[in-house]
Amino acid sequence: MAARLQAGDALILVDVQLDFLPGGSLAVSHGDEVVPALNRYIAVFRRLTLPVVATRDWHPPDHCSFQAQGGPWPPHCVAGSDGARFAPLLDLPCEARIASKATTRDRDAYSGFEGTDLDEWLQRAGVSRVFVGGLATDYCVLNTVRDALRIGYATFLLADAVRAVDAQAGDGERAIAEMRRLGAVAIEFGQIAA
């Protein structure tokens, strides 16, 4: 199935941050491979002057998801830290909308919609379809896609521009199956028509 880009489409880049790339404190295996893949999508969306949004973890140093506070993860993406920066090779447009999530100590958020103004911003921009890629397939991508569908956006998963944590073998594949079951359409770059 091809997806012809049109007015009302937006690209959502999920958490393409240094701490999730190889060498980061919560590295996703092969996470760096999403950067060139996403850059291809960014180039098309920019050429068509369609909106680009980037979500990011933006945690306080004592965030509830960190192991020292009883959470499951090592410290990562602390607001203002090097690890919280977007991947330097990501061609993020200067006009891209940034949605910072999990910004308070006592609330976690895997979805780019949770605790942010992302939905309101997309509605103001006239967006009805979202194209989602980034990190990690089985956590923040899954939850962002889940929320987009629940809110009512037609949702495309950029299957060639996601990578999984795979804490349990196969988690990424199961997440993709779940997103498809919920109504997301999985596509790759060759299926985009401008």
C-alpha positions in Angstrom: 0.0 0.0 0.0 1.4 3.4 -1.0 0.8 6.5 1.1 0.5 9.7 -0.9 1.5 12.7 1.3 -1.0 15.5 1.4 -2.0 18.5 3.4 -3.0 17.4 6.9 0.0 15.0 7.3 2.7 15.3 10.0 5.9 13.4 10.7 6.5 12.5 14.3 10.1 11.6 15.3 10.0 9.7 18.6 12.9 10.2 21.1 15.9 10.2 18.7 18.2 11.2 21.6 21.8 10.4 22.3 21.0 8.3 25.4 19.0 5.9 23.3 21.8 5.5 20.7 24.8 3.2 20.9 27.0 4.4 23.7 24.1 6.1 25.5 23.0 5.2 29.0 19.9 3.4 27.7 21.1 2.4 24.3 18.7 0.7 21.8 20.6 -1.9 19.8 21.2 -0.5 16.3 19.3 2.6 17.4 21.5 4.8 15.2 20.2 3.1 12.1 16.9 5.1 12.4 18.7 8.4 11.8 19.5 8.1 8.1 16.1 6.4 7.6 14.3 9.3 9.3 16.3 11.9 7.4 14.9 10.5 4.2 11.3 11.1 5.5 12.3 14.5 6.9 13.5 15.6 3.5 10.2 14.7 1.8 8.1 16.4 4.5 10.2 19.5 4.4 10.0 19.7 0.6 6.2 19.5 0.8 6.2 22.0 3.8 4.5 19.5 6.0 5.0 19.7 9.8 7.7 17.8 11.6 7.4 17.1 15.3 10.1 15.6 17.6 9.3 14.1 21.0 11.9 13.8 23.7 12.3 12.5 27.2 13.2 15.5 29.3 13.6 14.1 32.8 14.5 15.7 36.1 17.6 14.1 37.7 15.5 12.2 40.2 12.8 10.9 37.8 10.6 8.1 39.0 11.6 5.8 36.1 15.2 5.8 37.3 16.5 2.7 39.2 17.6 4.9 42.2 13.9 5.9 42.6 12.7 2.3 42.2 12.0 2.6 38.5 13.2 0.1 35.8 15.7 2.2 33.9 19.2 3.7 34.4 19.2 7.5 34.4 18.7 8.8 30.9 17.7 11.9 29.0 18.1 14.2 32.0 16.9 17.7 30.9 19.7 19.8 29.6 22.3 16.9 29.6 24.3 15.7 26.6 22.4 12.4 26.6 19.1 14.3 26.2 20.2 16.0 23.0 18.8 14.9 19.7 21.2 12.8 17.5 23.6 15.2 15.9 23.1 13.7 12.4 19.4 14.0 12.6 18.3 16.6 10.1 15.8 18.2 12.5 14.3 21.3 10.9 14.7 24.5 12.9 11.0 25.0 12.7 10.2 21.5 14.0 7.8 21.3 17.0 9.4 19.8 20.1 7.2 17.9 22.6 9.0 17.3 25.9 7.6 14.4 28.0 8.0 13.0 31.5 9.2 16.4 32.7 8.2 16.0 36.3 9.7 13.8 39.0 6.6 11.7 39.8 5.1 10.9 36.3 6.5 8.8 33.6 5.3 9.0 30.0 6.0 6.8 27.1 3.7 8.5 24.6 4.5 11.8 23.0 0.9 12.8 23.7 1.0 12.1 27.4 1.3 15.3 29.5 2.2 17.4 26.4 0.3 19.8 24.1 1.1 17.6 21.0 -2.6 16.8 20.2 -3.6 20.4 20.6 -0.8 21.6 18.4 -1.5 19.0 15.7 -5.2 20.0 15.7 -4.3 23.7 15.3 -2.1 22.7 12.4 -4.9 20.9 10.7 -3.3 17.5 11.0 -5.4 14.4 10.5 -2.7 11.8 9.6 0.6 11.1 11.4 3.7 9.2 10.3 5.6 7.9 13.3 9.2 6.6 13.5 12.0 6.6 16.1 12.9 4.9 19.3 12.0 2.5 20.7 9.5 0.4 18.9 8.3 -1.5 21.9 8.0 1.5 24.3 7.7 5.1 23.2 6.8 4.4 19.5 4.2 1.9 20.5 2.6 4.2 23.1 2.7 7.2 20.8 1.0 5.2 18.0 -1.5 3.8 20.4 -2.5 7.3 21.6 -2.6 8.7 18.1 -5.0 6.0 17.1 -7.1 6.4 20.2 -7.4 10.2 19.7 -8.5 9.6 16.1 -5.4 10.2 13.8 -4.9 8.0 10.8 -1.5 6.6 11.7 1.3 5.2 9.7 4.2 3.3 11.3 7.5 3.9 9.5 8.6 0.3 9.8 12.1 0.9 8.4 12.8 3.8 10.8 12.2 2.1 14.2 14.3 -0.1 16.4 13.3 -2.0 19.6 14.8 -2.5 23.1 13.7 -6.2 23.0 14.0 -6.6 26.7 12.3 -9.9 26.0 13.2 -11.4 22.6 10.6 -10.5 20.0 9.2 -7.5 21.9 9.7 -5.2 18.9 7.9 -7.6 16.5 5.0 -8.0 19.0 4.8 -4.2 19.3 4.5 -3.8 15.5 1.8 -6.5 15.4 -0.1 -4.7 18.2 0.1 -1.4 16.4 -1.2 -3.0 13.2 -4.0 -4.7 15.1 -5.0 -1.3 16.5 -5.2 0.1 13.0 -1.8 1.6 12.2 -0.5 1.0 8.7 3.1 -0.2 8.5 5.0 1.3 5.6 8.5 1.8 4.4 10.1 4.7 2.5 9.5 3.2 -0.9 5.8 3.3 -0.3 5.7 7.1 0.2 4.4 9.0 -2.7 4.9 12.8 -2.8 
